[in-house]
Each structure stands twice: as C-alpha cells, then as structure tokens.
Amino acid sequence: MILANLLHRPMRSLISIVAIAVEVTLILVIVGFSLGMLNDSKQRQAGVGADVIVQPPGASNLMGISSAPVSIKVADVLRKMPHVAVVTPVVIQLNTTSNVEVVSGIDLDSFEKLGSPFHYIAGGPFEQPNDVIVDDIAADAQKLHVGGTMDMLNHQFRVVGIVEHGKLSRKFLPIGTLQELIGAQGKASMFYVKLDDPRNADVVVKQVLATPGMEKYTVRSMKEYLSLLTPESLPGLNKFIDVVVGVSMIIGFIVIFQAMYTAVMERTREIGILKSLGASKFYIVNLILRETILLAVFGTALGIVVSYLASHAIIAKYKTLPVMIQPTWIVYAVVLAMVGAILGALYPAFKAAQKDPIDALAYE
C-alpha cells in the first residue's frame, strides 16, 4: 500500500526524491570540495620532505601564508644550529590573475635537497629570472607546455619545466624574481628545515624558540604542522560546513513537509476509511512515516550517485580542484537526510492520526 500510494502520485514522489538527492549532493560535494582542498594542501606540504617548518609570527597554517615576511638571513641563523642539515627559504604569494592559486618562490638547489629532486616530465630547471616551473596538473589544466608563456602576477613568464605534482604548490619561480615582484627583496615567508635525523625535530624546535629575536616565531615539526591541517584548526571552515549542512537539511525538511502535508489533505477520505476499519493512530502515523522513509531511501541513493558523478565531472573539468567524498560523510549525509525527512513528516503524520473518521468520510 505504501509503494502504491507513492506511485499513485508519481510527480510529487519524484520531486521529493530529487529534493532529498539535492540535499545529499550539496552536503557531499561542497564538504568534499572543502576537505579535498585541505587534504591536497596537506599532501603537498608533506611532499616537500622537510622535518621542521619555521614561520614568522602570525602566519597561517594553510600553506604558510603570511602578511609579514621576515629577513632571509634567518636561514643563516638556522643553518648554524646543531642537527640542521639543510635550510631553504620560500616566498609564498597568492596569484589571482586567472584564478586563486599559490605561487612559491624557491631557491631550487636547497629546495631539492630537502627531499627528492623534482621529477621533470618535460623541460628542466630555471635558466633565466623570468622562468617558471609548473606541475603536471596545472600544465594540463591550463594547457601549458615547455617553451610557452603564461601571465601571472601582472608579468609574463616562460615555462621551462613541467614536474610531477606533490610538492608545496603548482607553480614555482626563482625566489629572487618573486621577491622583486612583490617588493620583498631579502625577505622570506617561511623556512623549511631538513635535519640529520627526524627524531631531533623537537630538540631543534626548542633551539629555534630559544634563539634571541625568534621567541615569537611559529616553529613546528612537520609532523605537528600536518596534524593541524584539519577543519577544526582552520578558522571558519567548520562554520562553513555547518552552514552547508544546515541549509541542506532545511531544503529536505521543507520539501518533505510540503509533500506529506499535501498528501494527507488529499487522502482525507482514505484515512477516514482506515480509521473506520479500526486503524489506530499509531498505524496512521506509521504509514505516513514509512512512506517518508521510503522516499528518503530513494533520495539518498540518488544523491550519493549524483555526488560521485558530480565529483568526477568537476575533477575532469577543473583538474586543480580536488573533491574528496569520504565514507564518513556519506554516513552523515544519509543520517541527516533521514532525520530531516522524518522531522518534516511528523506534523502531517500526527495531523492525519488526529482526524475524526466521521469528518474524514464526509470530506469532499
């Protein structure tokens, strides 16, 4: 009878299913995009190969972005410390020429000594100040090739190398070039430190913080730094996710409420017949709620399928925008959709249960 009731009004049932699917898709895709960007940043930081990261006071966790770069001579101070094998300064700058992206100014020799050298898919290292190295994902997304040119930071650069992705950012400039472009000659945004043994990270962190003039610097082992790249540690991200979830639940609640309330009004005589035949209030409420749950099941299943299709389409179209749909969030989305649907059906269900059978049978 439940399935027959839904099939009797196919358009309303379809709209309800699609609305719940939209709710689930909003949660999975938008949250998946947020977590995907965060996880991508985390993986690229880990790919640098450093053991300790030194940032000036007030630096952001995300990519080490700082509005207050410090003297590049800090690197010389760090190199003199025990257990320090390699120090490389890096300048980080946001580029908004075509889209928002992070550009890194690096000293190529010391940067490659932190971990494994760049793996060149095409081309090679910097040759001139106006050269740029890009990773394979950025090259594919923006149709870049070795020998070609690109505009960035109101300047034209020549692509000299395309490297395998996974290190710090997607575009690299000589550190001196980026310093000059942003008016920060002799400055650096952060310093990556390679140790003789990663187990000495805590010792080096304490040494740096004990150095006169560096007491307020942000110094962490890379392990600790990566552990901070979570939604809870980034200002605003958790609130953004909460807003997305809240809006999605409201959409599901309103659509189900409207659909089930209308269904109750249209089935007044049917409800009267059921009650005259001895159907209890619990039976009527149970009937409405089971219809709602069935709609929610179909809607969540459709939403999960659409979410995966949408994520693959986004990645195919915009290769630099990762979408990571986690199984945990699939469970959350299903639970939220079910709860929203049931809440939306409760008032119509209790209204149906309260109907007087005589009035219901007389309803036209």
Secondary structure, DSSP 8 states (H G I E B T S, - for coil): -HHHHHHHSHHHHHHHHHHHHHHHHHHHHHHHHHHHHHHHHHHHHHTT--SEEEE-TT--SSTT--SS-EETTHHHHHHTSTTEEEEEEEEEEEE-SSS-EEEEEE-HHHHHHSSS---EEEE-S--STTEEEEEHHHHHHTT--TT-EEEETTEEEEEEEEE-S-SS-SEEEEHHHHHHHTT-TTEESEEEEEES-GGGHHHHHHHHHTSTT-TTSEEEEHHHHHHT-STTTSTTHHHHHHHHHHHHHHHHHHHHHHHHHHHHHHTHHHHHHHHHTT--HHHHHHHHHHHHHHHHHHHHHHHHHHHHHHHHHHHHH-TT------HHHHHHHHHHHHHHHHHHHHHHHHHHHT--HHHHHT--
